[in-house]
Amino acid sequence: MTLSRRQILTGATIGIPAAALVLQRCGRPTRVDGPVVAKASSARDVEQIVAAQPTVDGAGVKLNRALGGRALSLLDPFLLLDEFQSDDPDDYVAGFPDHPHRGFETVTYMIDGAMEHKDSVGNHGRLGPGSAQWMTAGHGIVHSEMPKQERGLMWGFQLWVNLPAARKLIRPRYQDIAPARIPEVQLDRAVARVIAGKAFDREGPVTGIDVEPTFLDLALTQGASVDHPLPDGHTAFVYVTDGAVRIGPKAAEVRRGQLAVLTKGDRFTATCDASSGRVLLFAGRAIGEPVARRGPFVMNTDQEIQQAFADYRSGRLTDGV
Ligand code: CO
């Protein structure tokens, strides 16, 4: 169909309001329904800074606890973050022999050194530098995490992520992720590893997790500026593993060994004016349920915790899974 000049100008046959065409002819904005107002974007600031505290866990492993201790007990859905970093074998060789878990997920991320994982479901994995493991304990699992080296640097992290009540007793699941499966994105003066969630047009290999987690390892050098969208409702925090970074519009400085809880907002921004700064960024949907925890179990009520201990003693913790 060929439109006449008059038809085009009046919009008569193509449903365009004549006013819009008039405005176009005047070289003004084509919209006639008012200016476009973009939804305000808000970068997250630092709400609280907590220094990791030395502690001992497993069979005598020395580590630093950034979350899950007295200073900061819970960041729903995150329950715990430990860092172990030592080149003294006495600090780590004892490892974490057989122990149970129920009701949540454990995440291990290694920067250096080697650990071996074995569990009651029959999984057997070796964690080397740059690898990750996401284990959903669910109904119950008994596992060991032991060093596979007698000397040298051991440097890694363990994060605990809660499960909603309706999913606490699901069948255990184990995602063993080799370093090559983790996308590494070269940015301007920074490198991002995407372990979970979507970032910088890449997607992390961890899948099917209830709280829809983001887990990034961001290594910045001097002058870097990183900007990454985060779901506004998600709880988010960073842990600085090296150097120092500045976070958010107020450019709060967070240093090695510090955990920073982030305010609400739909973006994470960080810059680096030190020689370098490396951070782990975690975000996830809050579960909003009561948390009852003792030792290796995380449930909703004390009664469920007592049941978990009873099931472990009687051998039923790993039954039917
Ligand atoms: Co464990």
Residues whose N, C-alpha, C, O or C-beta is under 5 A from the ligand:
A	BS01	CO	none
